[in-house]
Amino acid sequence: MTGSAHSVLSPYWATRLGRDHFTAYQASTRGGHVGCRLIGDDQVELTGRCVTTLAGEFLL
């Protein structure tokens, strides 16, 4: 769930730090570094190594 958490936390920390990009650390059993970058007012780009734990489709 690190992606969903960092997607929400990135705009908050970008405002607090006065930056549009930074590196975060996921402090969990697997751990890992996450690159976070704001793109405009409504998008967050996350980079780093990942493991897919759930995949699915939404029908709207």
Contacts in CASP RR format, 6 or more apart in sequence:
PFRMAT RR
TARGET T0000
AUTHOR 0000-0000-0000
METHOD contacts of the structure
MODEL  1
MTGSAHSVLSPYWATRLGRDHFTAYQASTRGGHVGCRLIGDDQVELTGRC
VTTLAGEFLL
2 26 0 8 1.000
2 28 0 8 1.000
2 32 0 8 1.000
2 34 0 8 1.000
3 34 0 8 1.000
3 46 0 8 1.000
6 24 0 8 1.000
6 26 0 8 1.000
6 34 0 8 1.000
6 36 0 8 1.000
6 44 0 8 1.000
6 46 0 8 1.000
7 44 0 8 1.000
7 46 0 8 1.000
9 24 0 8 1.000
10 24 0 8 1.000
10 36 0 8 1.000
10 37 0 8 1.000
10 38 0 8 1.000
10 44 0 8 1.000
10 46 0 8 1.000
11 38 0 8 1.000
11 44 0 8 1.000
13 22 0 8 1.000
13 24 0 8 1.000
13 36 0 8 1.000
14 20 0 8 1.000
14 21 0 8 1.000
14 22 0 8 1.000
14 36 0 8 1.000
14 38 0 8 1.000
20 37 0 8 1.000
20 38 0 8 1.000
21 35 0 8 1.000
21 36 0 8 1.000
21 37 0 8 1.000
21 38 0 8 1.000
22 35 0 8 1.000
22 36 0 8 1.000
23 33 0 8 1.000
23 34 0 8 1.000
23 35 0 8 1.000
23 36 0 8 1.000
24 33 0 8 1.000
24 34 0 8 1.000
24 35 0 8 1.000
24 36 0 8 1.000
25 31 0 8 1.000
25 32 0 8 1.000
25 33 0 8 1.000
25 34 0 8 1.000
26 32 0 8 1.000
26 33 0 8 1.000
26 34 0 8 1.000
30 51 0 8 1.000
32 49 0 8 1.000
33 48 0 8 1.000
34 46 0 8 1.000
34 47 0 8 1.000
34 48 0 8 1.000
35 46 0 8 1.000
35 47 0 8 1.000
35 48 0 8 1.000
36 44 0 8 1.000
36 45 0 8 1.000
36 46 0 8 1.000
37 44 0 8 1.000
37 45 0 8 1.000
37 47 0 8 1.000
38 44 0 8 1.000
38 45 0 8 1.000
39 45 0 8 1.000
END
